[in-house]
Amino acid sequence: MNPVASLERPRSAKSQTAKAQLQIRERILNGVLRPGQRIPELAMVAELGVSRTPVRTALARLAAEGLVDPIPTGGYAVRAFTQADMLDAIEVRGTLEGLAARLAAERGVAAEALAPIHDCLDRIDALVAQPVLTPEIFAEFTVLNGRFHEMVVGLAESDVVRSMVARAAALPFASPASLVHPRFPDPNGTRELAIAQDQHRRVIEAIVQREGTRAEAIMREHVQIVKRNLTEVFGARPRLALVPANVIVGGDSGGAA
């Protein structure tokens, strides 16, 4: 399927869900939705301009990312987390994904197992080739980026590694789909995403060539993009000290991993 053509169907359920997920995540990160606050579902529907089903699906996905917690009586509340929580969670995920990449390289991967990954990378190439980064392109990128990382972990063919990565990705902002961006439209935004895409291709190249140490190193370095961006965000904007437990919520960031 042509990824650019898919962006021309903004009313699709997939596009609407990605839009809602992206924008609710940004509201959590910049403190509009505060720790412990119940997320008003109907208000989100009105603010985001999407239907109720995509908002519900987006909230369920954000719960899987560790950003919101389900409420026993129904709905979701923002989970409390600190800056250190976010950075540590990203580091853990990168370490585990690096292990997965190394195991895949050392054990070898059949050509047919790589076909879906190459298709995913081709679709990302089409996105980063666009001259201006828009919310729709960025939302599509986050979906494909998450899929790529999931498939790399799958190449290790280890239920243990897959389970541990899933647990790490459920921590706040550790999921590879947990991406935010400071501005739209951004004439330079796709160049930033192209850096991450280059690392995507290099790690697959290392796996194919059975270079385990190199594959692991690239994958671990890959997540540093997100860590650097989050660190810059917290250093550039006033921190909001939120209760409970000295919760800090930062502003926007770019980048992808």
BAMAR-916778 format. One record per residue (C-alpha): residue number from 1; residue in one letter; x, y, z. Coordinates in nm, 4 decimals, decimal comma. Layout:
! BAMAR-916778
{rec NUM A {X Y Z}}
...
This chain:
! BAMAR-916778
{rec 1 M {0,0000 0,0000 0,0000}}
{rec 2 N {0,1236 0,3499 -0,0804}}
{rec 3 P {0,1882 0,5196 0,2588}}
{rec 4 V {0,1478 0,8654 0,1151}}
{rec 5 A {-0,1853 0,7736 -0,0407}}
{rec 6 S {-0,2981 0,6393 0,2965}}
{rec 7 L {-0,2421 0,9859 0,4421}}
{rec 8 E {-0,5014 1,1210 0,2003}}
{rec 9 R {-0,7740 0,9378 0,3902}}
{rec 10 P {-0,7797 1,1336 0,7197}}
{rec 11 R {-1,1253 1,0052 0,8089}}
{rec 12 S {-1,0070 0,6458 0,8304}}
{rec 13 A {-1,0241 0,4824 1,1717}}
{rec 14 K {-0,6493 0,4213 1,1681}}
{rec 15 S {-0,5701 0,7853 1,0964}}
{rec 16 Q {-0,8196 0,9149 1,3510}}
{rec 17 T {-0,6868 0,6850 1,6228}}
{rec 18 A {-0,3253 0,7816 1,5515}}
{rec 19 K {-0,4224 1,1492 1,5613}}
{rec 20 A {-0,5994 1,1100 1,8952}}
{rec 21 Q {-0,3154 0,9067 2,0443}}
{rec 22 L {-0,0548 1,1609 1,9363}}
{rec 23 Q {-0,2440 1,4633 2,0657}}
{rec 24 I {-0,3494 1,3121 2,3986}}
{rec 25 R {0,0116 1,2010 2,4540}}
{rec 26 E {0,1300 1,5563 2,3917}}
{rec 27 R {-0,1252 1,6929 2,6390}}
{rec 28 I {0,0121 1,4540 2,9011}}
{rec 29 L {0,3722 1,5477 2,8327}}
{rec 30 N {0,3182 1,9228 2,8414}}
{rec 31 G {0,1078 1,9123 3,1570}}
{rec 32 V {-0,2323 2,0028 3,0117}}
{rec 33 L {-0,3516 1,6684 3,1438}}
{rec 34 R {-0,2023 1,6366 3,4917}}
{rec 35 P {-0,1041 1,3262 3,6921}}
{rec 36 G {-0,4035 1,1661 3,8580}}
{rec 37 Q {-0,6504 1,3573 3,6411}}
{rec 38 R {-0,9312 1,1614 3,4840}}
{rec 39 I {-0,9222 1,2104 3,1078}}
{rec 40 P {-1,2555 1,3553 2,9926}}
{rec 41 E {-1,3438 1,1360 2,6986}}
{rec 42 L {-1,6200 1,3532 2,5574}}
{rec 43 A {-1,4070 1,6657 2,5906}}
{rec 44 M {-1,1279 1,4924 2,3983}}
{rec 45 V {-1,3730 1,4033 2,1224}}
{rec 46 A {-1,4691 1,7687 2,0881}}
{rec 47 E {-1,1151 1,9084 2,1180}}
{rec 48 L {-0,9524 1,6647 1,8777}}
{rec 49 G {-1,2291 1,6605 1,6211}}
{rec 50 V {-1,2544 1,2821 1,6074}}
{rec 51 S {-1,5276 1,0363 1,6984}}
{rec 52 R {-1,5566 0,8566 2,0306}}
{rec 53 T {-1,4257 0,5187 1,9112}}
{rec 54 P {-1,0797 0,6468 1,8044}}
{rec 55 V {-1,0449 0,8291 2,1387}}
{rec 56 R {-1,1269 0,5110 2,3311}}
{rec 57 T {-0,8806 0,3100 2,1199}}
{rec 58 A {-0,6137 0,5775 2,1653}}
{rec 59 L {-0,6591 0,5720 2,5431}}
{rec 60 A {-0,6263 0,1935 2,5482}}
{rec 61 R {-0,3005 0,2236 2,3527}}
{rec 62 L {-0,1726 0,4924 2,5877}}
{rec 63 A {-0,2485 0,2590 2,8775}}
{rec 64 A {-0,0314 -0,0040 2,7072}}
{rec 65 E {0,2425 0,2602 2,6827}}
{rec 66 G {0,2172 0,3224 3,0577}}
{rec 67 L {0,0989 0,6830 3,0283}}
{rec 68 V {-0,2518 0,6331 3,1647}}
{rec 69 D {-0,4091 0,3885 3,4082}}
{rec 70 P {-0,7566 0,2363 3,3773}}
{rec 71 I {-1,0040 0,3422 3,6453}}
{rec 72 P {-1,2111 0,0634 3,8089}}
{rec 73 T {-1,5319 0,2592 3,7487}}
{rec 74 G {-1,4430 0,3152 3,3826}}
{rec 75 G {-1,2246 0,5496 3,1853}}
{rec 76 Y {-0,8588 0,6410 3,2300}}
{rec 77 A {-0,6491 0,8699 3,4493}}
{rec 78 V {-0,3065 1,0175 3,3779}}
{rec 79 R {-0,0287 0,8191 3,5379}}
{rec 80 A {0,2273 0,9995 3,7554}}
{rec 81 F {0,5864 0,9793 3,6340}}
{rec 82 T {0,9112 1,1711 3,6674}}
{rec 83 Q {1,1727 1,2821 3,4186}}
{rec 84 A {1,4074 1,0169 3,5574}}
{rec 85 D {1,1373 0,7524 3,5080}}
{rec 86 M {1,1104 0,8405 3,1400}}
{rec 87 L {1,4837 0,8420 3,0706}}
{rec 88 D {1,5453 0,5181 3,2611}}
{rec 89 A {1,2562 0,3449 3,0863}}
{rec 90 I {1,3888 0,4464 2,7446}}
{rec 91 E {1,7348 0,3184 2,8374}}
{rec 92 V {1,5944 -0,0166 2,9491}}
{rec 93 R {1,3994 -0,0559 2,6285}}
{rec 94 G {1,7057 0,0271 2,4187}}
{rec 95 T {1,9185 -0,2257 2,6039}}
{rec 96 L {1,6629 -0,5015 2,5514}}
{rec 97 E {1,6076 -0,4177 2,1861}}
{rec 98 G {1,9840 -0,4173 2,1383}}
{rec 99 L {1,9919 -0,7682 2,2836}}
{rec 100 A {1,7158 -0,8740 2,0456}}
{rec 101 A {1,9055 -0,7356 1,7459}}
{rec 102 R {2,2250 -0,9128 1,8504}}
{rec 103 L {2,0486 -1,2462 1,8985}}
{rec 104 A {1,8792 -1,2119 1,5603}}
{rec 105 A {2,2147 -1,1470 1,3930}}
{rec 106 E {2,3926 -1,4308 1,5709}}
{rec 107 R {2,1162 -1,6839 1,5093}}
{rec 108 G {2,0489 -1,5776 1,1521}}
{rec 109 V {1,7268 -1,4634 0,9903}}
{rec 110 A {1,5552 -1,6169 0,6883}}
{rec 111 A {1,4993 -1,3874 0,3910}}
{rec 112 E {1,1226 -1,4318 0,4064}}
{rec 113 A {1,1204 -1,3066 0,7660}}
{rec 114 L {1,2806 -0,9824 0,6510}}
{rec 115 A {1,0288 -0,9081 0,3772}}
{rec 116 P {0,7702 -0,7392 0,6075}}
{rec 117 I {1,0459 -0,5276 0,7626}}
{rec 118 H {1,1703 -0,4102 0,4234}}
{rec 119 D {0,8116 -0,3223 0,3314}}
{rec 120 C {0,7785 -0,1209 0,6524}}
{rec 121 L {1,1055 0,0601 0,5829}}
{rec 122 D {0,9970 0,1414 0,2283}}
{rec 123 R {0,6802 0,2980 0,3630}}
{rec 124 I {0,8804 0,5054 0,6122}}
{rec 125 D {1,1099 0,6167 0,3272}}
{rec 126 A {0,8068 0,7564 0,1468}}
{rec 127 L {0,7098 0,9535 0,4567}}
{rec 128 V {1,0507 1,1058 0,5279}}
{rec 129 A {1,0808 1,2014 0,1604}}
{rec 130 Q {0,7948 1,4496 0,2033}}
{rec 131 P {0,9083 1,8143 0,2037}}
{rec 132 V {0,7082 1,9232 0,5094}}
{rec 133 L {0,6243 1,7312 0,8237}}
{rec 134 T {0,2509 1,7437 0,8991}}
{rec 135 P {0,0537 1,5908 1,1883}}
{rec 136 E {-0,0801 1,3227 0,9510}}
{rec 137 I {0,2668 1,2225 0,8305}}
{rec 138 F {0,4033 1,2209 1,1844}}
{rec 139 A {0,1134 1,0089 1,3087}}
{rec 140 E {0,1749 0,7573 1,0292}}
{rec 141 F {0,5456 0,7552 1,1123}}
{rec 142 T {0,4787 0,6713 1,4774}}
{rec 143 V {0,2665 0,3728 1,3747}}
{rec 144 L {0,5283 0,2394 1,1321}}
{rec 145 N {0,8124 0,3112 1,3738}}
{rec 146 G {0,6425 0,1073 1,6432}}
{rec 147 R {0,5814 -0,1743 1,3956}}
{rec 148 F {0,9467 -0,1760 1,2909}}
{rec 149 H {1,0699 -0,2077 1,6480}}
{rec 150 E {0,8215 -0,4852 1,7194}}
{rec 151 M {0,9385 -0,6809 1,4164}}
{rec 152 V {1,3074 -0,6408 1,5061}}
{rec 153 V {1,2356 -0,7883 1,8491}}
{rec 154 G {1,0475 -1,0699 1,6801}}
{rec 155 L {1,3533 -1,1593 1,4707}}
{rec 156 A {1,5268 -1,2828 1,7873}}
{rec 157 E {1,2607 -1,5566 1,8130}}
{rec 158 S {1,2772 -1,5423 2,1906}}
{rec 159 D {0,9607 -1,5370 2,3981}}
{rec 160 V {1,1665 -1,4259 2,6977}}
{rec 161 V {1,3113 -1,1226 2,5187}}
{rec 162 R {0,9756 -1,0365 2,3623}}
{rec 163 S {0,8075 -1,0460 2,7038}}
{rec 164 M {1,0728 -0,8304 2,8682}}
{rec 165 V {1,0643 -0,5734 2,5890}}
{rec 166 A {0,6855 -0,5545 2,6185}}
{rec 167 R {0,7168 -0,4893 2,9912}}
{rec 168 A {0,9767 -0,2178 2,9352}}
{rec 169 A {0,7705 -0,0556 2,6606}}
{rec 170 A {0,4771 -0,0290 2,9020}}
{rec 171 L {0,6755 0,2185 3,1141}}
{rec 172 P {0,6080 0,5917 3,0609}}
{rec 173 F {0,7340 0,7132 2,7234}}
{rec 174 A {0,9431 0,3988 2,6681}}
{rec 175 S {0,7355 0,2686 2,3784}}
{rec 176 P {0,8848 0,3358 2,0327}}
{rec 177 A {0,5412 0,4700 1,9401}}
{rec 178 S {0,5600 0,7322 2,2178}}
{rec 179 L {0,6715 1,0199 1,9994}}
{rec 180 V {0,5821 1,3868 2,0185}}
{rec 181 H {0,6742 1,6839 1,8037}}
{rec 182 P {0,6864 2,0546 1,8921}}
{rec 183 R {0,5420 2,2140 1,5827}}
{rec 184 F {0,3370 2,1543 1,2702}}
{rec 185 P {0,3881 2,2052 0,9877}}
{rec 186 D {0,7665 2,1693 1,0138}}
{rec 187 P {0,9774 2,2194 0,6978}}
{rec 188 N {1,2753 2,0484 0,8638}}
{rec 189 G {1,0894 1,7781 1,0527}}
{rec 190 T {1,1229 1,4976 0,8008}}
{rec 191 R {1,5005 1,5471 0,7975}}
{rec 192 E {1,5037 1,4663 1,1687}}
{rec 193 L {1,2992 1,1532 1,1100}}
{rec 194 A {1,5360 1,0537 0,8286}}
{rec 195 I {1,8187 1,0199 1,0838}}
{rec 196 A {1,6196 0,7610 1,2751}}
{rec 197 Q {1,5287 0,5891 0,9487}}
{rec 198 D {1,8953 0,5629 0,8542}}
{rec 199 Q {1,9591 0,3820 1,1816}}
{rec 200 H {1,6653 0,1522 1,1088}}
{rec 201 R {1,8239 0,0446 0,7829}}
{rec 202 R {2,1716 0,0085 0,9319}}
{rec 203 V {2,0554 -0,2223 1,2092}}
{rec 204 I {1,8806 -0,4484 0,9558}}
{rec 205 E {2,1943 -0,4474 0,7440}}
{rec 206 A {2,3980 -0,5581 1,0468}}
{rec 207 I {2,1491 -0,8354 1,1246}}
{rec 208 V {2,1598 -0,9635 0,7660}}
{rec 209 Q {2,5408 -0,9617 0,7715}}
{rec 210 R {2,5416 -1,1539 1,1023}}
{rec 211 E {2,7207 -0,8697 1,2825}}
{rec 212 G {2,5702 -0,9094 1,6287}}
{rec 213 T {2,7848 -0,6589 1,8164}}
{rec 214 R {2,7238 -0,3900 1,5539}}
{rec 215 A {2,3494 -0,4565 1,5437}}
{rec 216 E {2,3274 -0,4268 1,9205}}
{rec 217 A {2,5304 -0,1047 1,9282}}
{rec 218 I {2,3178 0,0630 1,6610}}
{rec 219 M {1,9948 -0,0344 1,8324}}
{rec 220 R {2,1139 0,0950 2,1683}}
{rec 221 E {2,2347 0,4195 2,0133}}
{rec 222 H {1,9034 0,4527 1,8324}}
{rec 223 V {1,7069 0,5241 2,1508}}
{rec 224 Q {1,9525 0,7950 2,2537}}
{rec 225 I {1,7765 1,0261 2,0076}}
{rec 226 V {1,4700 1,0273 2,2280}}
{rec 227 K {1,6728 1,0637 2,5484}}
{rec 228 R {1,8628 1,3624 2,4135}}
{rec 229 N {1,5462 1,5326 2,2980}}
{rec 230 L {1,3685 1,4825 2,6296}}
{rec 231 T {1,6726 1,6117 2,8187}}
{rec 232 E {1,6781 1,9224 2,6002}}
{rec 233 V {1,3082 1,9743 2,6602}}
{rec 234 F {1,3414 1,9658 3,0366}}
{rec 235 G {1,6451 2,1921 3,0234}}
{rec 236 A {1,4855 2,4485 2,7936}}
{rec 237 R {1,1477 2,4981 2,9597}}
{rec 238 P {1,0460 2,5694 3,3191}}
{rec 239 R {0,9687 2,2475 3,4981}}
{rec 240 L {0,6268 2,1977 3,6393}}
{rec 241 A {0,6479 2,0418 3,9854}}
{rec 242 L {0,3330 1,8368 4,0161}}
{rec 243 V {0,2036 1,6233 4,2961}}
{rec 244 P {0,2255 1,3508 4,4001}}
{rec 245 A {0,5882 1,2564 4,4589}}
{rec 246 N {0,7608 1,5476 4,2828}}
{rec 247 V {0,6184 1,4571 3,9442}}
{rec 248 I {0,7739 1,6568 3,6613}}
{rec 249 V {0,6048 1,6993 3,3281}}
{rec 250 G {0,8042 1,8518 3,0447}}
{rec 251 G {0,7168 2,0170 2,7151}}
{rec 252 D {0,7301 1,9056 2,3554}}
{rec 253 S {1,0083 1,7180 2,1838}}
{rec 254 G {1,0914 1,5895 1,8416}}
{rec 255 G {1,2849 1,2880 1,7264}}
{rec 256 A {1,2124 0,9234 1,6851}}
{rec 257 A {1,3425 0,5923 1,7935}}
